[in-house]
Amino acid sequence: MDLELGGKVVLVTGGSDGLGAAVARRLVREGAKVALCARGAERLAATAEALRAEGGDVLAVQADVSKAWEVEHFVDAAHARWGRVDALVNNAGTAAARPFASVSDADWEADLQLKLFAAVRASRHVLPLLGEAGGGAIVNVLAIGAKTPGAQSTPSSVSRAAGLALTKALSKELGPRNIRVNAVLVGIVESGQWVRRAQELGKPVETFQTEMARNAGIPLGRVGRADEFADVVAFLLSPRGGYVSGAAINVDGGLSGAT
């Protein structure tokens, strides 16, 4: 299926590794022009170079999206490069889940800045540019805990639930302007954090991920692949997903309950 993304300009936060890099790779293969941002300069540069080697038109901007001016700089740099912006993927974030009583005010603030306010600021700054392009799409990358938070899941589950509310509110407000807003809720999907965790435990990544899938009770019996996640995001960004807005799609192998 041609997703009709050729020539479109898409911004991806947290795009240097894991799921963000997988989305960028999928978009490049569809012919989109992709701007990436991340905090780590070395990994960002390596990812951008790999995408360019595949023929991608890629802009890499070092930015910490928890800082407002750096988010704005990222968006402005992409617009200056290509003269338009068609879509935004708010992907930046890290896993942070522990007992409620152990989460300090500073921890809450840092998590909300990274996972909620970064998406708020990026969406707000990109909004007039999407309008100039005649419409577009925003995808917020969340986690299944946004719908079904568990014990000892703070602060992430609360930040992600706020992202879910943001998605729905913006979809209703921006729909009349031909701007679609959706969320993808991730379960256990291969990513850099699981590779690092396997290394810490001294286990092969495949063994560690198989154990995770079994212990979590994933009905499909395996951890998700990053490219499977990226396919869903690319579809939601594309004109082929033109009548999908305000949706929160689980990519979790059936792990979530009915919500």
N, C-alpha and C positions, 0 to 999 in steps of 0.2 A: 504494500500500500504506500503510495506517495503521500507523505504527510503535508506536502505543500509548504514546507518550511524554508525552501531555497531562497537565500537572500535576506531572510528575516534576521533581525538583530535581537539576540537574547542575552540577558544578564544573569549570571549565576553566582550567588554568594556562597562562600565556602566551597569553591570549585576546584581546589588543588588536589583533593584526595577523595577516596571512597565514593560515596554516592554522588557527590557534586561533580567529581571528575567523570563518572560514568554518564551522567546527564550531558555534560559538555561533549563527550565523545559521540554520543548518540546524535546530538544536534549537529555536530560537525559533519557527520556522515550523511545527514539529511540536507546538507548544503547551507545551514544557518551560519551566520557570523556570531561569534560567541565571545563575550567579555567575562572574565573570571576574576574573582578577588578572594584573597585569603590572607591570614596573618603571616604565615611562614614564607619568606621570599624564595628560599631554595627549592622547596617542593612545588611552589606555584610556577616557578620558571621551568622546572623539569616537565610538569604537566602540560604547560603551554607549548613547549618545544615538541613534545610528543604529538600533540594535536596538530601542530603545524606540519609535522612530518607526514601526517595523513592528508595534508592538503587544506587544512582548516585555516580560515581567516580569524585569528584569535588575538585578543587583547588581554594582557595580564596586569592587574593592578594590585599592589600590596595594600591591604586595608584591613583594619580591625573594625568590623561592622558594629561593635558595641559603642563606637565613638561616632557621633552624628556627622561631624565634618568629613570623616573618612568615607562614610556611606555616600554622602553627597559628591565627594570627589570621584568616587568610582562611577557613579551614574553619569556625571558630567564628562568624564574621560571617554566613556563609551559613546555618548552622543557627539562629542567633538570628533571622534574617529570616523563614525559612519553617518552622522547627520540624522539619525533616527533611532528609536527604540521600539521594539514590537512586543517584548515579553520580559518577564522577570521571574526568576526562581529564587525564593527565599529559602535557602538551604542551610545556612550557617548555624552551627549548634553542636553541642557535645552532650554526651550522656551524663546526667547528674541525678542520682537516686540514692537516698539514704533516709534514715529515720528522721521524722519531723523535728524532734527535739534537738537534733544535732545540727540543724540548718540555721545559721546565723543570719542576721539582717543583711550583712554584706554578701552572703551566699545568695540570698533571695534576690538582691539587687543585681548582682552580676548575671544571674541566670535570666532574669527578666530583660536585662539590657541586651544580652546576646540573642535570645530566642524570640522575644516579643517586640521590644522597641526597635531592634534592627530591622525587622520586617515592616513595622509601622513607618519608620523613616524612609526605607528604600521605596516602599509602595507610594508614599506621599510624594517623594521627589521624582519618581518616574511617571506619576500620573499625568502631568501636562504633556509629557513626551509621547505617551500612549495615545493621548487625545490628538496630538499632531499627526500621528500615524493612522488615524481613523479608527482606533480601537486596538485591542490587544488582549494579552492574557497574563495573569499572575498565578503562580502555583506556590503554595506554602507547604514546605516539607515538615511534617509533624511526626508524631509517634502514636501508636495505638493507645498509649496511656492517656491521650487527650480525651478519648471517649470512655475508657475503662481504667481509671487510675487504681493502682493497687496499693497495698501497705508498703511503707518505706519507699515511696516513689517520688517524694518531694526533693527538690523544687521542680524537677522537669515536668512532671505530670500537670502541675498547675500552670506553668508557663505554656505548655503545649495546648492545654484546654483554652487558654486565652487566645492562642493562635487560631484555634478552631472557631471561636466566636468572631474573631477579626475576619476570618475568611467568609463566614456567612453574612456578616454585616456589610462588608465591601461588595460582595456579589450582588446584593440587593440595591445598594446605592449606585454602583458603577455600571450595572447592567444596561441602563438606558443610554449609556455612552459607548456601548459596544465593547466593554471591557469585562472579560470573564475572570472570575476568581474561584479557584478550587484548592483543595488540600489533598495531599497524599500522606496517609498515615502508615508509617513503616513499622513492621514487626521486627523479627530477627533476620537481618539481611547482611550479607558479607560486607565488611567495611574494614578500614584501617584499624579501628579500635579493637576489633576481634583478632586481627593478626597480631597486634601488639600484646593483647592479653594471652594469646596462645604462646607467644614467645616468653612471656613472663613465667608461665607455668611449665615451660619446657616441653610443650606438646606440638606435634604437627598441626597445622591450621585445620586440615580436613578432619582430623580426629576430634579436635576441640569443637568444631562446628557441628559435627555429627552428634556429639554428646549434648551440646546445647539444644539441638532440635529434639532429641529424645527426652531430655529433662523438662523442656518446656511443653511437650505434648503437641507439637505442631502436626496437624492432621496430614499434611503432605509429606511429613517425615524428613524434611531437610530444611536447611537454612536457605533463604532466598538469594538469588544472584543479583548483583548490582545492575546488570544489564536489563533484568526483568523490571526492576524499579524504574530505570531510565526510560524504558519503552512506555510505561504508563505516563510519566511526566511529559515526554515528548508528544504523546497523543493529546494530552490536555492543553498543551501550548499551541497545538496546531489547528488550522482551520477545519480539519477533520473532526475535531472535538467541539465544533462551533456551537452546539446546543447544550453543552455541559457547563453548568456554572452553579456555584454554591454547593458543590458536592465534596464529600470527604471520603475518599476511596482508600480502603484498607489494602495494603500489599503485605500480607502476613502469613500466607499459606493456610489460611483458615483458622488461625490461632484465636482470633477475637470471638467474643460472644456476639449474639444478634443485637446490634445497636443501630 
